[in-house]
Amino acid sequence: MNKKFFAKAAAVVAVLGLATTATPAFAGDAIAGKGSSFANNALQYCLSHYDPATGDTVTYTSTGSGTGRTEFAAGNVDWAASDGTYAATDKQPAAYQNIPLFGGPVVFAYNKNSGIPAGLKLTSKVVSGILKGTITKWNAPEIVAINKGAKLPAKTISVFYRTSGSGTTENLTNYLMQTSGDTWIKSKDLQAAAGGTLAPTALAKATSSVIADKVESTKYAFGYFDLSDAVSAKVAIASLKNEFGNFVAPTAKAGATFLAGQSAVLDTTKPYLDGTLAIDFKKQIKGAYQLTIVTYGLAPKDGTTSKATAVEGWFKNVVSSCLPSNAAKLGYVALPSGLKATSLTQIEAISTK
């Protein structure tokens, strides 16, 4: 009897030993990404709630869009996020896709403890003047004229902007080029885009969250970054005049209204541009927040590795599951139905089945 008992016990121990040393059925892949600080809060939320059956794990480092594109082209990361596309002069991967993941408003924020009324109104022309330094005081006539009755302080505006390589800056300068009536060029470098001259007080910072912190803590400060960081930083947010003639606050709903009026590029001669938006910032759309942009996921095209399949699963989750339910509360915009369909088609092409 004892012999049978010990034999059974030994068998159980052997099985348990095998169970603790065997490779899990779903070990999965670890896929690392870098890029857009504008998109960081959305991506961190989605990856913290991502639990695929494959066991894949995802990490993301907020570095700025330009660094993300550079690291992806060099093969140092498995995917990247960018609010802009590669320039013709940039080193690019041999085969890749820019896949729309989600959008969001770029806000103009100011320090809420500066005596500046809530709900300040701005126009593209005024923003241009603040950044270039032709408008230097909060009570400048150009600001007073669109904020009638508001008591504005006779204080110098402290400007914070993104360091070179920012996709947010690239979109902002494109917006100003199209709408302000001033001389701007589309560029990832704000000073270059402005023709070499910025406000005397202007200070460059590396990421959106750093600028949000600086605006929150600096009296009379002004800066631009994503809505998500603006809400968490507890700064004041300006309304922006759109091309329809409305002053509109940056909200997920107003951003979605703007993106729904844009069309995706379809370019068979340059497949990596398929699905990108040549955003028409002059388009008249009632109720739209005019400066709303898109974040792209950079992914391999027709990848044969298990990591390519892992990137495909991750992007599909962001576009189809995570952000349709959570984008608005995070300060972002889920893709409109037409752009979402384009995105999912591209995502299916990441890995070779």
N, C-alpha and C positions, 0 to 999 in steps of 0.2 A: 504494500500500500504506500509506504513511504517512498519506495523507488519510483512508483508511478507519479506521486505528487511532485517529487523533485525533478522528474523528467519533464512534466508539464510546465513547472516553474522556469526551468532552463529554457524551454522553447519560447515562453512569453518574453523572457529577458532578451533572447536573441532577436525576436521580432521587434521589440522596442528599440534595441540598439540599431537595427537597420533603419527604423523609421526616423531616428534622430540624425543619422548621417547621410541619408539619401538626398539627392538633389530634388527640390520641390518640383511639382508637376508644371507649375507656371512661374519659372524664374523671371521671365520677361527681359526687356532691354531697358537700360537707363539712357534717356535721350536728353541732352543738354541744349539749352537755347540761350541766346543773348539778344539784346537790342533795345527797342523803344522803351523809354521811361514813361512816355505818355500812356502806353498800354499796360504798364506794370501791374497796377492794382487789379485789373480784370484778369490778367493771366495768372497772377498769384492766387486769386480766388478760385479760378477753375482748376488749377493743378492741385490745390489743397483739397478739392472735392473729387478728384479723379481717381477712380479705383477700377481699372479695367480687368477683365477676366484673364487677360494675357500676363498680368503681373508687371507690365511696363511701369516705369517711374519717370517722372518729368521734373526737370529743374529749369529755372529761368533766372538770369541775372540782368538787372536793369542797368544798361550802360549807355544808352542812346542809340538811335537808329543807325547812324553811320558806323559805329563800332560793330553793331550786330551784322551789318552787311559785310564788313571787312572780315570778321571772324568766320562767317559762313562761307565766303569765297575762298578763304584759306583752308577750309576743312577742319577748323578748330571746334566747331559746334555742329550738332546734327540738324538744327533748325534755327531760325532767327525770326524776330518780329521787327518790322520797319514801317514807318509812316510815310516813306518815300521809296522810290525805286533807284536802282543803280544808274549813275550817270554814264554817258558813253565812254568817258575816260577812266572809269573805275575798273578794277580787276573784278571779273565776274566768274561764277562757276561755269563749268562746261555745259551743264544742263540743269535747269532749275525752274521753279515757278514762283510767281508772286500771287499768293492766294488771299483774297479778301477774307478777313476773320471777323471784324466788327468795326464800328466807328465811334465817334464821340466829338463833342464840342471842344474847341480851344477857347478858353475863357480869358477875358481881361480882368485881372483882379487888382484890388488895392487894399491898403491897410485900413481896417475898420475902426481903428482908434485914432484916426487923423482928423476928425471933424468933418469928413466928407460924407454927405448924405448917402443912405442906402439906395440902391437902384439907380446909380449914376448912369447917364446915357452917354454913349460914345458913337462916333462914326468912323468909318475907315480912314477918312481924311485926318481926323483928330488923332487917331492911333498912330498914323504915319508921322504926324508932327511931334508927338511925344517921343517916339523912338528915335527920330532924327535930331531932336533937340531944338526944333523951331518953336515948339510949345514947351515951356519949362516950368510954368506955375500952374497949380491946381485951379486958380481963379483966372486963368487966361481967357480972353474974350471968346475964343473958339469953343471952349468948354462951357462957359456961362451961357452962350447963345442957344445951346441945345438942352440946357438944364435950367430953364427960366424959373426964377423964384428960389432956387437953391442957394444956400450960403456956403460958398467955397473958400477954403483958406488960401491966403496969399503965401503959400509955401512952395518950395522947390520940389518937383517930382523926382523921386529916386527910382531909377529904372533898373530892373533886373531882366536879363535875357539869357538864352541858352548859348553855350559854347558851340563852336563849329562842329558840324556833323549831325545836327538835330533834324529829325524828320518833321518835328513840330514847326521849327523855324522855316523849313523848306515850304511847308504848306502856308504858313503865315505870309511869307514873302510873295508867294504866288497869289494869295488873296489880295495883298496890298498892290501888287503889280496890276491886277485886273480891275480893282475897284477904287483905289484912293485918288487917282488923278495925279499922284506924285511919281517921281522916277524911282522905280524899284525893279530889280531882276529876281527871278526865282533862284534861290540859293540856300544851301544848308548853313551858310555863314551870314549872319545878320548884317555885319559891318560891310561885307562885300556887296550884299544885296542892296544896301542903302547908298551905295556909291562911295563908301569909305568914311562917312561921317555919322556918328551916333550921338545921342545926348551926352553932355559932359559928365553926368552922374552915372552913366550906364555901367553896370558890372555884369560880367558873364558868369554863369553857374552851370554845373555839369548836367544836372537832371531836373525834371519837372518838380519832383518832391523837394529838392533843395531850394528852388525858386519859391515854391509855395511857403516853405518855412521862413525864407527871408522876407517875403511880403507880409506874412503874419507878424513878424517880430520887428519890422522897421517902419517907423512912422513916415507917412507920405509916400510910401512905396507903391510901385506899379510893376506888374509883370504878366506874363502869359504862360499858361500850362493847361493841363487837362481838368475837366470838371470834377473828376473823382478826387484829385488832390486838393482842389479848391474847397470842396465840402469838408474834407477831413482837417484841413488847415484852419478853417474858420476865418476866412478872409471875406471881404466884401466883393461882390461880383457885379460887373457892369452889364447893362443891356446894350445890344449892338444893333444899329440900324441896318435893316436888310434892304435888298434891291427892290422889294415891293413897297418900301417906305415905312415899314413898321419898326419900332424899337422892340427887340425880342430878347428875353433873358435866355441864357444857355441852359436848356433842359434836355433830357433824353428825348422827350416828345418832339421838341422843336428841331433837334438834330436829326431825328428820324424823318421828319417832314422834308428836310433839305435833301438827305441822301436818297429818299424815294424818287426825287426828281432828277437824279443823275443816271447816266447810262454807262455800262461797262464797255471797255475797249475790247474789240475782237480783232486780233491781228495774227493771221496765220503765218505771215512772214517773220514775225517776232513773237513766237509762242509765249515767251516769258512775260509779255505785256498783256496777254489775255486775262480779262477779269479786272485789270486795273482801271481806275477812274481818272479820266482827264477832267478833273472837276471844273465845272463852269461856275465860278464864284459870282458871276454877274447874273445868274439866272434868277428871274423873279418868281418867288414861291411864297404865297401868303402864309404867315405864321412860322416861317422857317428861320432857324438860327444859321446865319450865312456862313460862319466859319466852322463848319463841321467836316471832319476828315476821316480817312479810313486807315486802319492798321492792316498790313499784309503779313501773312506768314510766308517765310521763305523756306522752300522745301525742295529736296531732290526730285527730279522728274524721272519716272519709270525706274525707280530704284529697285534693285534685286535683293537688297539686304534686309534682314529682320528689323533693323533700325528704321529703314524706310517705311516698313509696314507699321512700326510703332508711331512714327510721325503722322502717318495717315490716320491712325486711330485717334491720336491726340487732337489733331485739327478738326476731325469730324465731331468729336465731343464738344469742342469749343463752339463750333458753328451751329450744331444741331441740338445740343442738350444744355450745356452750361449757360450760354449767354441769352438764348431766347427767353429763359426764365429769370435771369438775374442781371442783365445788362443795365436796365433802368435804375435799379436800386444802387448799383455801383457807379453810376454816372456815365454810362456808355450807351451805345446804340447797337442793338442786334441788327444783322443785315436784313434789308427789305427783301421780300420774297423773290424777286427777279435776280437780285445779286446773290442771294443765298443759293439759288439753283445753280448759277454759274460757279460759285465757290465749291459746292459739293461735287460737281462734275470734275473740277480740277483736282480736288482732293483724291478722288478715285484713281487718278492717274499717277499718284505719287509712287505707289509700289506696283510691281509687276506680279499679277496673281498667278 
